[in-house]
């Protein structure tokens, strides 16, 4: 699904806006 570079940037922005606890959860899901 994340084949476009824009999607990756959006993920980074979302993680940055999201709280630190959610950042870890999102990072784990992305992995």
N, C-alpha and C positions, 0 to 999 in steps of 0.2 A: 504493500500500500504506500509506504514511504519511498517511492522511487524518485520523486522530484526533490531537488535540494531545498526548495521553498518549504516543503513539509518539515524538513530537518530544522530549519530556522524557526519555524512556527513552534516546534517542540521546545526549542531552547527558550524562546520568549515565554511560552506557557509555563515552563518550569521556573523561570525567573520570577514570573508574577505569582506563581503558586507559593504557598508557605514552604518552609524548609522540610517539614515532615512529608508533605506531598511530593516534594522534589525527590526524596529518596524513593518513594513508592513509584513515581513515574520513571525514574532512572532504572529501577529494577525491572519494570515492565518493558521498557525499551530494550533492555539487554535480553 
